[in-house]
Every structure is written in structure tokens, then in C-alpha cells.
């Protein structure tokens, strides 16, 4: 199973969903633990201020598009959940909320620490990282972040 918290879950809310998934996995008679992957936007920069500031416009673009898209589901039949409430929740978040609850942005050390925490808390088996969340990051910024992630973060993860 791959989960994507940038939709309607926060990273913290995923722990209960993971426990429910694993319980259902066992109840269905499967052997072992169900494999869990996390898709999460990541941005890495050596400078903490730039790690905060550089991806902001792109993340905010994604945030507003997501909130509007989720809100459009409210009137559709055959869908589950309170899409209007989820839309209000998303659109009510500011950038700092997004950093806490939806993405992993920071220096190599802070990104490594956060991903290790998520790996342990959620029992992750896989990580899919999104490097241009919001589709507004210039290519050179994406490439620099990806190189830094691969050089200084990825080797420290289990």
C-alpha cells in the first residue's frame, strides 16, 4: 500500500490508518506484515532558511489547487467522506502547517531525522519522494535538492 498524506491526511494521522491496514491484512489471512510505502514531497538545502523559503511558492500553489479540487468532490455522488470539510481544512492551512503535516523540507540532517521518525512510527517499507511539489520549482532547484538528498540523506536511511 502506498499512502499520500498530501491529500487529506496529515503525517501524524497516518499512524492509526497504518495500524488499521496491518490489522486488516492479518485478518484477511495474509502472512507477515503488509508492506507500506509513503509518498511525500521532499526538499533539501544546506541552508535552513533557503530550505524553508525556496519551495514555498510551489507548495502553496499545490495547497490551493488541492483544496479546490477536494472541494469539487463535495457535490459528487458515490464518494465517501466529507469533502467540503476536508477542503476547508486544507485551504485553512498555512505554509507552516503544511511543513509540519504534509511535507519534509529542510537541511540534510533535519530531513534525515524526520524521515527516520516517520519510518519508525509508521513502519515504512518504501519511500516515494516528490521533488517538484506544486510544479513551480525551477529545474536547477529540483536537481540540487535531489542530489543533496541522494548524497546526504538517503545513505543514512535504513
Phi, psi and omega in degrees: 000136175248129178248150182230096184290346182289354177278270184241348178270155164264162178302320181295327181286347183289335184301315179295320179296322178294318179297319179295318178299313182294324177295315179295324178301311181292319180298332179280357176089010178286149177277152175067199179260146173292137179286138182231131175240155180237128172260121185215136174293135181228138172220130183234134174214145179297328182266121184300320180295318178289327176296329177281312190279318188304313184272004188300309183301316181295316179296318180295325176299314179295320181300312182292320177298317180297313180302317179293317180296314179298319178298328180291341178283344186301325183270359183276142176274154176083009177252152180257155176095165179264086185294326179296317179293318178298320178298313178301319180298312180296311183292340178275353181278145172258180184299320180294325174298316181298318178297322181286321194251345191229333187229169175234097179241144176159196177284165178307318181293316182290324177292317177301314181298315181293318180293322177296320177297315179294320178301315181289313183296318185264351182066047185288144174251339184217157175223127173246119183249139181257125187256352179228057183294117182102349174063022180244359181284132176299152182305318182294327178290319177297313182297316180297318179296315181297317178297316180295319177299311182293329182275318190247344182253303186307317180297339182271350180272148181278000000 
